[in-house]
Amino acid sequence: MTRPMDLQRRRLFGGSLSVGALTLLTGCDISDHDSVQRALAAVSRWNDRVQAALFSPNRLAPTFPKAMAVKDFRYNAWYGPDKAPKLDDATYRLTLAGQIADKRPWTVAQLRALPQTTQITRHICVEGWSMIGQWSGTPLSVFLNRIGADTTAKYVGFECADGYYEGIDMPTALHPQTLMAFGLGGDILPTPHGYPFKIRIPTKLGFKNPKFVTTIYVTNQRPRGFWTDRGYNWFSGI
């Protein structure tokens, strides 16, 4: 059964694709004229402002009973699972940058020693499918406070081992359901899903949930996004 919140999101997101996304989906070039580009870019910025205004740190995404979490969570990336980066515990280091007081790198063992929680939430993909998963990990807000991040800054950005990059607004980073997810389905996060951890944000579309994170930085300059650079809205959440 589709929940009203999901319908609201899909209507908003469905009307939010910019010209780049439409070109990707249709294979047609509708952007020959600069005036079209400027108009659609303005609509995209308006959508971002509306979605940001609707966001509330006190509004939680729906949660579900454990029985509804799928056992075999769907793989999704622009490359096949055999191409997923295989990061080694012995050499992996999470790099920190930007407006952070303690920039010492973190090992996998140190990350796993952080306090963890579990949530069962729905992943919503811009491609039109969704799936409920059981995620375990550390609230990103806990980690940001631990490293002395400036939470008055506007954004948190991520860089990843597979070349992906993404960023979110600080209120979303501090949302109680935004996790550094180390586990899926009660097990250690599998390599294809982003080992050693991914950012799990149930209030955002799936492409805002980066995997294989190797760098976290805090900034007042809005970070670029992999799919945003290819035409999707930057905020992409509610």
DAPEKA-V792375 format. One record per pair of residues at least 4 apart in sequence whose C-alpha atoms are under 6 Angstrom apart, sorted by sequence separation. I is the first residue (numbers start at 1). J is the second residue. If there is no record, write none. Layout:
# DAPEKA-V792375
i->[I:I]
j->[J:J]
This chain:
# DAPEKA-V792375
i->[9:10:17:22:23:37:88:125:145:160:183:191:194:225:228:23:125:144:183:184:190:227:228:23:31:124:159:183:189:228:96:123:158:182:123:158:122:157:158:200:95:122:157:199:94:121:156:199:93:94:121:156:198:93:120:155:198:93:120:155:198:119:154:155:182:119:154:181:118:181:194:195:118:180:181:194:89:117:180:117:179:116:179:116:178:115:178:18:205:204:141:204:203:203:140:139:140:139:140:138:137:138:137:137:102:136:137:101:136:100:135:100:135:134:99:134:161:160:160:159:160:159:64:159:167:63:158:63:158:157:166:157:165:156:165:156:164:69:70:155:69:155:69:155:153:154:157:153:125:124:125:124:84:81:57:96:98:99:94:95:96:97:98:94:96:98:61:55:54:48:51:20:21:20:21:18:18:17]
j->[13:14:21:26:27:41:92:129:149:164:187:195:198:229:232:28:130:149:188:189:195:232:233:29:37:130:165:189:195:234:103:130:165:189:131:166:131:166:167:209:105:132:167:209:105:132:167:210:105:106:133:168:210:106:133:168:211:107:134:169:212:134:169:170:197:135:170:197:135:198:211:212:136:198:199:212:108:136:199:137:199:137:200:138:200:138:201:44:236:236:174:237:237:238:178:178:179:179:180:179:179:180:180:181:147:181:182:148:183:148:183:149:184:184:150:185:212:212:213:213:214:214:120:215:223:120:215:121:216:216:225:217:225:217:226:218:226:132:133:218:133:219:134:220:219:220:223:220:205:205:206:206:192:192:175:215:217:218:214:215:216:217:218:215:217:219:203:238:238:235:238:230:231:231:232:231:232:232]
